[in-house]
Amino acid sequence: MPIYNVQSYLRIPKTKREAMVHYPDVILFDLNAGDYVRYWESLSQSQYLATNGYHIYPTHWLDYAWQTFKGWLGFTNDCHPETLYMSLHKLAYYGYLAGYDQRPLDSMLHYPLNPNFLCQAKQKRNDNVTVQMQKHLTNHYLTTSLYQHSYQRPSHSFGSTWETLGFWQAIPALDPQDLGLIQRTVSHLVTNSEQKYPFISCSRYTAAAVEFYIAEANNAYKSLTFMMPSLSNSQAKMRKCAKAALDLDPLCTDNDLELFIEYYLLEEQYDKAYELIARLPSVSKALKYLKDRFSPENLRRYVPKDSPLGLQLGRYYLEKKDVGEAVNFVSDLNTFSPEHSFPYLVKQKQWYQAYQVFVDHKHSVTFEKNALKELANFFVKEGETTQQRAAEAHKVVEDTQNWDEMTELYFQSMKSLDKAHQLYANDDISQHYHKYFRHYIQYAIEAQFAQPAKTNIETIYKHLETLKKHMPDKKDKVHHEYIKLYVQGLMRCVDHHIKLVKVSATYHADKQEPAKHKAAHQSNFDKLFQDLES
């Protein structure tokens, strides 16, 4: 396997080949990263080296003596120090451009590289270092080379040797820095954007070539016939030039986002198109691309939920009353837009989620009236069903003794009507709510007294206090029903305390008994009088 570029080598005229292979900008090495390191390692182990200008190889002292003798006679000396210096430094420059491991260069004890050049070769490629290394190669050649030529002069542009030969494809790989040479190279190479040739990424050449391709692509894109591919080749040219620019620099999309958005859309590469759309500074323009050029399926596939554009799409669909589509782009629609989320949840019969949205935002949002009414009707029906179950449990409670279960059912029916009442308080719902509320309080108190062992008078007082807090205005026609229930509850408490303070048959047998009885039941007496006063 040759270690040099045969194609470039053959482009050099045979009559000039022996001299031109030693030129500073004729670099014919063709090595991968592993071969490059092994190449240097083999060279560093030899005391004697030889070169023909494009290949450096280890030799022995006898060949070294023979080459020296040939040179003394006026023939080519492949072991000449200056030709070896140039070849070794060109090899180091080749590795620098390729970004290869340069540590093996430190092992060149018999043929050490220029310290400054060696330091530069180990740096990450940048234009300033490249210029210095090219100057070093050119200046050293001009001052020491045995193969001078008329066009090799101090103003020689690195890479222009290949311009003279008309082999423009070899120039980009040298990382030329002369802008004139770069422009001439671009103008020759871009005529065929499908032509493949080696180049240095993120270099001055690629920047100039990318700029040219983008300009050409834009001219085609802005053509009046761009959207009429059957009448012109503008669209094909735009796609061809945009692809050529991307081949040179995948990051060149930053130079013209809209151009490459159009390119990716034409290529149906929607994922890449979306990446660029998301970077547009204009949200309205980004949304227009998404709405006009993406199908609903592609939007759902490529636009991440809750991303900035996802949220904007969600808002767009909400404005169109398409909540079903909006939920594909907004996770927490309940917080993002409760006024839209609420009727959507009601429509989906997600009753309890809808009610929670109402509770969370009822003080800040005006909800759709029909949705409120529908949700309220659901809770009315739920309350009625639970009330029927409670009534059935009440009929057999004396036998089953399931007082707690019965009370819980009355409580649940009351809570359902309470929700309905909050949502849509018309007369019918209000009547149901008050009725079920009274039922719950009435039977909760009844359950307490029906279970003497579990009777907790404080719990009964809490129920009465709750009744008192929820008591409607005196003008309300159900006010008297609340008063009636409240009085009945208090009287049940009075009866309870009377039973507690009832004296025994031996009450008068002992003179100390009345005092003891009063002391023991003072709190009950206080409660009794308090209830009577109420």
C-alpha positions as CSV (number, residue, x, y, z in Angstrom):
1,M,0.0,0.0,0.0
2,P,1.6,3.3,-1.1
3,I,2.1,5.9,1.6
4,Y,1.8,8.8,-0.8
5,N,-1.1,10.1,-3.0
6,V,-0.5,8.5,-6.4
7,Q,-3.1,10.7,-8.2
8,S,-1.4,13.9,-7.2
9,Y,2.0,12.4,-7.9
10,L,1.0,11.5,-11.4
11,R,-0.2,15.0,-12.1
12,I,3.3,16.3,-11.8
13,P,5.0,16.3,-15.3
14,K,7.7,13.7,-15.5
15,T,10.3,16.3,-16.6
16,K,9.7,18.3,-13.4
17,R,8.8,15.5,-11.0
18,E,12.3,15.0,-9.5
19,A,12.5,18.6,-8.5
20,M,8.9,19.4,-7.7
21,V,8.4,16.6,-5.1
22,H,10.8,18.6,-2.9
23,Y,8.7,21.9,-3.1
24,P,7.3,23.0,0.3
25,D,3.7,22.8,-0.9
26,V,4.0,19.5,-2.7
27,I,3.0,17.2,0.1
28,L,2.1,13.8,-1.2
29,F,1.8,11.8,2.1
30,D,-1.3,9.7,2.4
31,L,-1.5,8.1,5.9
32,N,-4.1,7.3,8.5
33,A,-3.6,8.1,12.1
34,G,-2.2,4.7,13.0
35,D,0.1,4.5,10.0
36,Y,1.3,8.0,10.7
37,V,2.5,7.2,14.2
38,R,4.1,3.9,13.1
39,Y,5.9,5.8,10.3
40,W,7.5,8.2,12.7
41,E,8.4,5.4,15.1
42,S,10.3,3.5,12.3
43,L,12.1,6.7,11.3
44,S,13.1,7.6,14.8
45,Q,14.8,4.2,15.3
46,S,17.2,4.6,12.4
47,Q,20.5,6.5,12.5
48,Y,20.4,7.0,8.7
49,L,17.5,8.2,6.6
50,A,16.9,8.8,3.0
51,T,14.2,10.5,1.0
52,N,13.1,10.9,-2.6
53,G,10.8,13.9,-1.6
54,Y,7.6,12.0,-1.1
55,H,8.8,9.0,0.8
56,I,11.2,8.9,3.7
57,Y,12.8,5.6,4.6
58,P,15.4,4.2,7.0
59,T,18.8,3.2,5.4
60,H,22.2,2.1,6.5
61,W,25.7,3.6,6.6
62,L,26.8,2.0,3.4
63,D,23.9,3.5,1.4
64,Y,24.5,6.8,3.3
65,A,28.1,6.8,2.1
66,W,27.0,5.9,-1.5
67,Q,24.4,8.7,-1.6
68,T,27.0,11.2,-0.3
69,F,29.4,10.1,-2.9
70,K,26.8,10.5,-5.6
71,G,26.0,14.0,-4.4
72,W,29.7,14.9,-4.5
73,L,29.7,13.8,-8.1
74,G,26.7,16.1,-8.9
75,F,24.0,13.4,-8.8
76,T,21.0,13.2,-6.6
77,N,21.8,12.6,-2.9
78,D,18.7,11.1,-1.2
79,C,20.5,11.4,2.2
80,H,21.2,15.1,1.9
81,P,20.5,16.9,5.2
82,E,18.5,19.7,3.6
83,T,16.2,17.4,1.5
84,L,15.7,15.3,4.6
85,Y,14.9,18.4,6.7
86,M,12.3,19.5,4.2
87,S,10.7,16.1,3.9
88,L,10.5,15.5,7.7
89,H,9.1,19.0,8.3
90,K,6.5,18.5,5.5
91,L,5.5,15.2,7.1
92,A,5.1,17.0,10.5
93,Y,3.0,19.7,8.8
94,Y,0.8,16.9,7.2
95,G,0.2,15.4,10.7
96,Y,-0.6,18.8,12.1
97,L,-3.3,19.5,9.5
98,A,-4.7,16.0,10.0
99,G,-4.8,16.4,13.8
100,Y,-2.7,13.3,14.3
101,D,-0.7,12.4,17.4
102,Q,2.6,14.3,17.3
103,R,4.3,12.9,20.3
104,P,6.5,10.5,18.2
105,L,8.2,13.5,16.7
106,D,10.1,14.0,20.1
107,S,11.9,10.8,19.5
108,M,13.8,12.0,16.4
109,L,17.2,12.1,18.0
110,H,19.3,11.7,14.9
111,Y,17.2,14.1,12.8
112,P,15.6,16.5,15.3
113,L,13.0,18.9,14.0
114,N,13.3,22.7,14.4
115,P,12.2,23.3,18.0
116,N,9.8,26.2,17.1
117,F,8.3,24.2,14.2
118,L,8.0,21.2,16.5
119,C,6.1,23.2,19.1
120,Q,3.8,24.6,16.4
121,A,3.1,21.1,15.0
122,K,1.8,19.9,18.4
123,Q,-0.8,22.7,18.6
124,K,-4.4,22.5,17.5
125,R,-4.7,23.7,14.0
126,N,-5.5,27.4,13.7
127,D,-4.8,30.0,11.0
128,N,-2.0,31.9,12.8
129,V,0.0,28.7,13.4
130,T,-0.6,27.5,9.9
131,V,0.7,30.7,8.4
132,Q,3.9,30.5,10.5
133,M,4.5,26.8,9.6
134,Q,3.9,27.5,5.9
135,K,6.4,30.5,6.0
136,H,9.0,28.3,7.7
137,L,8.7,25.6,5.0
138,T,8.8,28.1,2.2
139,N,11.6,30.2,3.6
140,H,13.8,27.2,4.4
141,Y,13.3,25.9,0.9
142,L,14.2,29.2,-0.8
143,T,17.4,29.6,1.3
144,T,18.7,26.0,1.2
145,S,17.0,23.9,-1.5
146,L,19.0,22.3,-4.3
147,Y,15.9,22.3,-6.5
148,Q,15.2,26.0,-7.1
149,H,12.7,27.0,-9.8
150,S,11.9,30.3,-11.4
151,Y,8.5,30.7,-9.8
152,Q,9.7,29.8,-6.3
153,R,10.1,33.3,-4.8
154,P,9.6,34.9,-1.4
155,S,6.1,36.0,-2.4
156,H,5.2,32.4,-3.3
157,S,1.7,31.5,-2.0
158,F,1.7,28.1,-0.2
159,G,-0.3,25.8,-2.5
160,S,0.2,27.8,-5.7
161,T,2.5,25.1,-7.2
162,W,-0.7,23.1,-7.8
163,E,-2.3,26.1,-9.3
164,T,0.5,26.2,-11.9
165,L,-0.1,22.6,-12.7
166,G,-3.9,23.2,-12.9
167,F,-4.5,20.5,-10.3
168,W,-6.8,22.5,-8.1
169,Q,-8.1,19.5,-6.1
170,A,-4.8,19.3,-4.2
171,I,-4.9,22.8,-2.9
172,P,-7.7,22.7,-0.2
173,A,-5.9,19.9,1.7
174,L,-2.9,22.1,2.2
175,D,-5.0,24.7,4.2
176,P,-4.0,27.7,2.0
177,Q,-4.1,31.0,3.7
178,D,-3.7,33.4,0.7
179,L,-7.2,34.8,0.0
180,G,-6.5,35.3,-3.7
181,L,-5.4,31.7,-4.1
182,I,-8.4,30.6,-2.1
183,Q,-10.9,32.5,-4.3
184,R,-9.3,31.2,-7.5
185,T,-9.4,27.6,-6.2
186,V,-13.0,28.0,-5.2
187,S,-14.0,29.4,-8.5
188,H,-12.4,26.4,-10.2
189,L,-13.7,23.7,-7.9
190,V,-17.3,24.8,-7.3
191,T,-18.3,24.5,-10.9
192,N,-18.9,20.8,-10.1
193,S,-20.3,20.6,-6.6
194,E,-20.4,16.8,-6.8
195,Q,-16.6,16.6,-7.3
196,K,-14.9,15.0,-4.3
197,Y,-11.5,16.2,-3.1
198,P,-9.8,16.4,0.3
199,F,-10.1,19.6,2.4
200,I,-9.4,20.8,5.9
201,S,-12.6,21.3,7.9
202,C,-13.2,24.8,9.4
203,S,-10.5,26.3,7.3
204,R,-10.3,29.5,5.3
205,Y,-10.9,27.6,2.1
206,T,-14.0,25.8,3.4
207,A,-15.4,29.1,4.7
208,A,-14.9,30.7,1.3
209,A,-16.4,27.7,-0.6
210,V,-19.3,27.5,1.8
211,E,-20.0,31.3,1.3
212,F,-20.0,30.8,-2.5
213,Y,-22.4,27.8,-2.3
214,I,-24.7,29.6,0.0
215,A,-24.8,32.6,-2.2
216,E,-25.6,30.4,-5.2
217,A,-28.2,28.5,-3.3
218,N,-29.8,31.8,-2.2
219,N,-29.9,33.1,-5.7
220,A,-31.8,30.0,-6.8
221,Y,-34.0,30.1,-3.7
222,K,-35.1,33.6,-4.4
223,S,-35.8,33.0,-8.0
224,L,-39.4,33.6,-9.1
225,T,-39.5,30.1,-10.6
226,F,-38.3,28.4,-7.5
227,M,-41.7,26.9,-6.6
228,M,-42.1,25.7,-10.3
229,P,-39.6,22.9,-10.7
230,S,-41.2,21.8,-13.9
231,L,-40.4,25.1,-15.5
232,S,-36.8,25.7,-14.2
233,N,-33.9,24.1,-12.4
234,S,-33.8,26.7,-9.6
235,Q,-35.0,24.2,-7.0
236,A,-32.6,21.5,-8.1
237,K,-29.7,24.0,-8.1
238,M,-30.6,25.3,-4.6
239,R,-30.6,21.7,-3.3
240,K,-27.3,20.9,-5.0
241,C,-25.5,24.0,-3.7
242,A,-26.9,23.7,-0.2
243,K,-25.8,20.0,0.0
244,A,-22.3,21.0,-1.2
245,A,-22.1,23.6,1.5
246,L,-23.1,21.1,4.1
247,D,-20.6,18.6,2.9
248,L,-17.8,21.1,3.4
249,D,-19.1,22.4,6.8
250,P,-22.1,20.7,8.6
251,L,-22.3,23.7,10.9
252,C,-22.8,26.2,8.0
253,T,-26.5,26.2,8.7
254,D,-25.8,29.0,11.1
255,N,-24.9,31.2,8.1
256,D,-28.5,31.1,6.8
257,L,-31.1,29.3,8.9
258,E,-34.0,29.9,6.5
259,L,-32.1,28.6,3.5
260,F,-31.2,25.4,5.1
261,I,-34.7,25.0,6.7
262,E,-36.1,25.1,3.2
263,Y,-33.4,22.6,2.0
264,Y,-34.2,20.1,4.7
265,L,-37.9,20.5,4.1
266,L,-37.5,19.8,0.4
267,E,-35.4,16.8,1.4
268,E,-38.1,15.7,3.9
269,Q,-35.5,15.7,6.7
270,Y,-38.0,17.0,9.2
271,D,-35.9,16.4,12.2
272,K,-33.1,18.5,11.0
273,A,-35.5,21.2,9.7
274,Y,-37.1,21.4,13.1
275,E,-33.7,21.8,14.8
276,L,-33.1,24.9,12.7
277,I,-36.7,26.2,13.0
278,A,-36.4,26.1,16.8
279,R,-33.4,28.4,16.6
280,L,-35.2,31.1,14.6
281,P,-35.3,34.4,16.5
282,S,-38.8,35.0,15.3
283,V,-41.4,32.8,17.0
284,S,-44.1,33.8,14.5
285,K,-41.9,32.8,11.6
286,A,-41.0,29.5,13.3
287,L,-44.7,28.8,13.9
288,K,-45.5,29.6,10.3
289,Y,-43.0,27.0,9.1
290,L,-44.5,24.4,11.5
291,K,-48.1,25.2,10.6
292,D,-47.6,25.4,6.8
293,R,-44.9,22.8,6.2
294,F,-45.4,20.1,8.8
295,S,-48.2,17.6,8.8
296,P,-50.0,17.0,12.2
297,E,-48.2,13.6,12.4
298,N,-44.8,15.2,11.8
299,L,-45.5,17.9,14.4
300,R,-46.3,15.3,17.0
301,R,-43.2,13.3,16.0
302,Y,-40.6,16.1,15.9
303,V,-41.8,18.9,18.2
304,P,-41.0,18.0,21.8
305,K,-43.8,18.4,24.3
306,D,-43.4,21.4,26.6
307,S,-40.5,22.8,24.4
308,P,-40.8,26.6,23.7
309,L,-42.2,25.9,20.3
310,G,-44.3,23.0,21.6
311,L,-46.0,25.4,24.0
312,Q,-46.6,27.9,21.2
313,L,-48.2,25.2,19.1
314,G,-50.3,24.3,22.1
315,R,-51.5,27.8,22.4
316,Y,-52.2,27.9,18.6
317,Y,-54.4,24.9,18.8
318,L,-56.2,26.2,21.9
319,E,-57.1,29.3,19.9
320,K,-58.5,27.0,17.3
321,K,-60.5,25.2,20.0
322,D,-58.6,22.1,19.1
323,V,-57.7,21.0,22.7
324,G,-57.3,17.4,21.6
325,E,-54.3,18.4,19.5
326,A,-53.0,20.9,22.0
327,V,-52.5,18.2,24.6
328,N,-49.9,16.6,22.3
329,F,-47.6,19.6,23.0
330,V,-48.5,20.7,26.5
331,S,-48.1,18.3,29.4
332,D,-49.8,20.3,32.1
333,L,-52.7,21.9,30.2
334,N,-54.6,22.3,33.4
335,T,-52.1,25.0,34.5
336,F,-51.1,26.2,31.1
337,S,-54.7,27.1,30.1
338,P,-57.4,26.0,32.6
339,E,-60.1,27.8,30.7
340,H,-59.5,25.4,27.8
341,S,-58.6,22.4,29.8
342,F,-61.8,22.4,31.8
343,P,-64.3,22.0,29.0
344,Y,-62.0,19.5,27.3
345,L,-61.9,17.3,30.4
346,V,-65.7,17.6,30.8
347,K,-66.1,16.5,27.2
348,Q,-63.7,13.6,27.8
349,K,-65.8,12.7,30.9
350,Q,-62.8,13.1,33.2
351,W,-65.1,14.5,35.8
352,Y,-62.9,14.6,38.8
353,Q,-59.9,16.1,37.0
354,A,-62.2,18.7,35.6
355,Y,-63.5,19.5,39.1
356,Q,-59.9,19.8,40.4
357,V,-59.2,22.3,37.6
358,F,-62.2,24.3,38.7
359,V,-61.2,24.3,42.3
360,D,-57.6,25.4,41.5
361,H,-58.6,28.2,39.3
362,K,-62.2,29.3,40.1
363,H,-61.0,32.6,41.5
364,S,-59.0,33.6,38.5
365,V,-60.7,32.0,35.5
366,T,-64.2,32.3,34.1
367,F,-65.2,28.8,32.9
368,E,-67.5,27.9,30.1
369,K,-71.1,27.9,31.4
370,N,-72.2,24.8,29.6
371,A,-69.3,22.8,30.8
372,L,-70.0,23.9,34.4
373,K,-73.6,22.9,34.0
374,E,-72.7,19.4,32.6
375,L,-70.2,18.7,35.4
376,A,-72.7,19.9,38.0
377,N,-75.3,17.5,36.6
378,F,-72.8,14.7,36.8
379,F,-72.3,15.4,40.5
380,V,-76.1,15.7,41.1
381,K,-76.6,12.3,39.6
382,E,-73.7,10.9,41.6
383,G,-75.2,12.4,44.8
384,E,-78.6,11.0,44.0
385,T,-77.2,7.5,43.5
386,T,-75.2,7.7,46.7
387,Q,-78.3,9.1,48.6
388,Q,-80.3,6.1,47.4
389,R,-77.7,3.7,48.7
390,A,-77.6,5.6,52.0
391,A,-81.4,5.4,52.4
392,E,-81.3,1.7,51.7
393,A,-78.5,1.3,54.4
394,H,-80.6,3.4,56.7
395,K,-83.6,1.0,56.4
396,V,-81.6,-1.9,57.7
397,V,-79.2,-0.2,60.0
398,E,-81.0,-1.3,63.2
399,D,-80.3,-4.9,62.1
400,T,-76.8,-4.5,60.5
401,Q,-75.5,-1.9,63.0
402,N,-73.5,-0.4,60.0
403,W,-74.0,3.1,61.3
404,D,-70.6,4.3,60.2
405,E,-71.2,3.0,56.7
406,M,-74.6,4.6,56.5
407,T,-73.2,8.0,57.8
408,E,-70.4,7.8,55.2
409,L,-72.8,7.3,52.4
410,Y,-74.9,10.3,53.5
411,F,-71.6,12.3,53.7
412,Q,-70.6,11.3,50.2
413,S,-73.9,12.2,48.7
414,M,-73.8,15.6,50.5
415,K,-70.2,16.2,49.1
416,S,-71.3,15.4,45.6
417,L,-74.1,18.0,45.8
418,D,-71.7,20.4,47.4
419,K,-69.5,20.2,44.3
420,A,-72.5,20.6,42.0
421,H,-73.6,23.6,44.1
422,Q,-70.2,25.2,43.7
423,L,-70.2,24.6,40.0
424,Y,-73.7,25.7,39.0
425,A,-76.0,26.9,41.8
426,N,-79.5,27.0,40.3
427,D,-82.6,26.5,42.5
428,D,-82.9,22.8,41.8
429,I,-79.3,22.0,42.7
430,S,-79.5,24.3,45.8
431,Q,-82.5,22.5,47.1
432,H,-80.8,19.1,46.6
433,Y,-77.7,20.4,48.3
434,H,-79.5,21.7,51.4
435,K,-81.6,18.6,51.6
436,Y,-78.6,16.2,51.4
437,F,-76.6,18.4,53.8
438,R,-79.4,18.2,56.4
439,H,-79.7,14.5,55.9
440,Y,-76.0,14.0,56.6
441,I,-76.1,16.1,59.8
442,Q,-79.3,14.5,61.0
443,Y,-78.1,10.9,60.5
444,A,-74.6,11.6,61.7
445,I,-76.1,12.7,65.0
446,E,-78.5,9.8,65.1
447,A,-75.7,7.4,64.6
448,Q,-73.9,8.8,67.6
449,F,-76.8,8.3,69.9
450,A,-77.6,4.9,68.4
451,Q,-74.3,3.6,69.6
452,P,-74.1,4.4,73.3
453,A,-70.7,2.8,73.6
454,K,-69.3,5.0,70.9
455,T,-71.2,8.2,71.6
456,N,-69.0,11.2,71.6
457,I,-70.8,14.4,72.6
458,E,-68.0,16.5,71.2
459,T,-68.5,15.0,67.8
460,I,-72.2,15.9,68.0
461,Y,-71.4,19.4,68.9
462,K,-69.1,19.7,65.9
463,H,-71.9,18.5,63.6
464,L,-74.2,21.1,65.1
465,E,-71.5,23.8,64.7
466,T,-71.1,22.8,61.1
467,L,-74.9,23.0,60.6
468,K,-74.9,26.5,62.2
469,K,-72.1,27.7,59.9
470,H,-73.9,26.5,56.8
471,M,-77.2,27.8,57.8
472,P,-78.8,29.9,55.0
473,D,-80.1,33.4,55.4
474,K,-83.4,33.9,57.2
475,K,-85.0,34.9,54.0
476,D,-84.3,31.6,52.5
477,K,-87.2,29.2,52.5
478,V,-85.1,26.3,53.9
479,H,-83.8,28.4,56.8
480,H,-86.5,27.0,59.1
481,E,-85.5,23.5,58.2
482,Y,-82.0,24.2,59.5
483,I,-83.4,25.8,62.7
484,K,-85.6,22.8,63.2
485,L,-82.8,20.3,62.8
486,Y,-80.5,22.4,65.0
487,V,-83.0,22.5,67.8
488,Q,-83.7,18.8,67.5
489,G,-80.0,18.2,67.8
490,L,-79.6,20.4,70.9
491,M,-82.6,18.6,72.5
492,R,-80.9,15.3,71.9
493,C,-77.9,16.6,73.6
494,V,-80.1,17.8,76.6
495,D,-81.6,14.4,76.9
496,H,-78.2,12.9,76.8
497,H,-76.9,15.1,79.7
498,I,-80.1,14.6,81.7
499,K,-79.4,10.8,81.6
500,L,-75.9,11.4,82.7
501,V,-76.9,13.6,85.7
502,K,-79.8,11.4,86.8
503,V,-79.6,10.6,90.5
504,S,-79.6,7.1,91.9
505,A,-82.2,5.6,94.3
506,T,-79.9,6.2,97.3
507,Y,-79.5,9.8,96.5
508,H,-81.1,11.0,99.8
509,A,-79.8,8.2,101.9
510,D,-76.5,9.9,102.4
511,K,-76.2,13.6,103.3
512,Q,-72.9,13.8,101.4
513,E,-74.4,12.3,98.2
514,P,-75.9,15.5,96.7
515,A,-72.6,17.3,97.1
516,K,-70.6,14.4,95.6
517,H,-73.1,14.0,92.7
518,K,-72.9,17.7,91.9
519,A,-69.1,17.7,91.9
520,A,-69.0,14.6,89.7
521,H,-71.4,15.9,87.1
522,Q,-70.6,19.7,87.2
523,S,-69.4,19.7,83.6
524,N,-72.6,17.8,82.4
525,F,-74.7,20.3,84.3
526,D,-72.9,23.2,82.6
527,K,-73.4,21.6,79.2
528,L,-77.1,21.0,80.0
529,F,-77.7,24.6,80.9
530,Q,-75.7,25.8,77.9
531,D,-77.8,23.7,75.5
532,L,-81.0,24.9,77.1
533,E,-79.9,28.5,76.7
534,S,-79.0,27.9,73.0
